[in-house]
Amino acid sequence: MRPPLPLATLAAALAVALLAAGCSFKYYDVTLTNSTRIRTDNKPRLQNGMYVFKDGDGNVVRIPAMRVRSIEGKSKLSKEEPDPFSGPQKR
């Protein structure tokens, strides 16, 4: 018979599983200076004065940093705002 796992080991494994699951539910809204919003599943990286990320089709997008107003990471489980890709919302 195997000895039971220590409680600390189980707690650490649970914490790692929760963190890993939480990281997979992120998307980023990139808002440009002209109020255009671009949604991406990966975090934009600043490289040589340009933000670089992949769009929904997997194409690499490069936007000059001076055109980016904000980058916000959000959870897909968030109810802050409707998903623009899900169609009209029922009221």
N, C-alpha and C positions, 0 to 999 in steps of 0.2 A: 504494500500500500504506500502511495506517495505521500510525503508530508505536505500539509496545506501551505499555500504561498503566503508570505508575510503580508500584512495589511498595507504596508508602505509600497510594496511592489505592485499590488492590485490598484492602489490609488494612483501611482505614477503611470501605469498602463492606461487607466481610464482618462487621465489628464491628457496624455499624448493622443489618444483616439479622438477626444473632443476637439483638441486644437487642430488636428489634421482635418477633421470634418468641417470645422468652421472656416478654414482657409480655402476650401474648395467652393464655397458659396459666395465669392466676392466678384464684383464687377466694378468698373471705374467709369465715372462720367467725366469727360474732358470738356470743359466749357471754354469756348474761344472768345476773343474780345468782341466779336460780332454777335454774341449770344447763341451761336450754333453749339449744339451739344452732341458729342460723339461718345457712344458707349462701347467699351471694350472689356473683354474678359481677362486681359493681362495688364499688369501695372506698367504705365508708360515710364520709360527710362530716359533721363536727360543725357544726350550724347552730342558733344560738339555744338552746343547751343540749340539743339533740336530735340523735341520729345519723340521717341520712337516706340511704336507698339504695333500689334497685328490687329487688323479689323476682323469682322465676323467671317469673311471669306478666306482668312489666313494671309492676306496681303500685308506687307510691311508698309506702315504709314509713318511719315516724318512731317512734323509740324514745328515751325520755328517757335522757340520758347516765348518770344515777345508776342505771339498771337494767342497764347494760352492764358486765360484768366484764372482758372482753377482746375484742380484734379481732385475728385472726391471718390473715395472707396466706399462701397455700400454692400450690404448683405442682400442676397437675392430673396431672403426670407423677410426682409423689411417691408413694412406696410406704409412707409413714408410717402410713396408716390406710386401710381400705377406703372406697370412695365409698358413702354411704348410699343413693344413688339407683340403684345398679347391681344391687340384688337380693342374694340370699344368695351367700356366697362358697363355692367348692368347696375342700375340704381334702384 
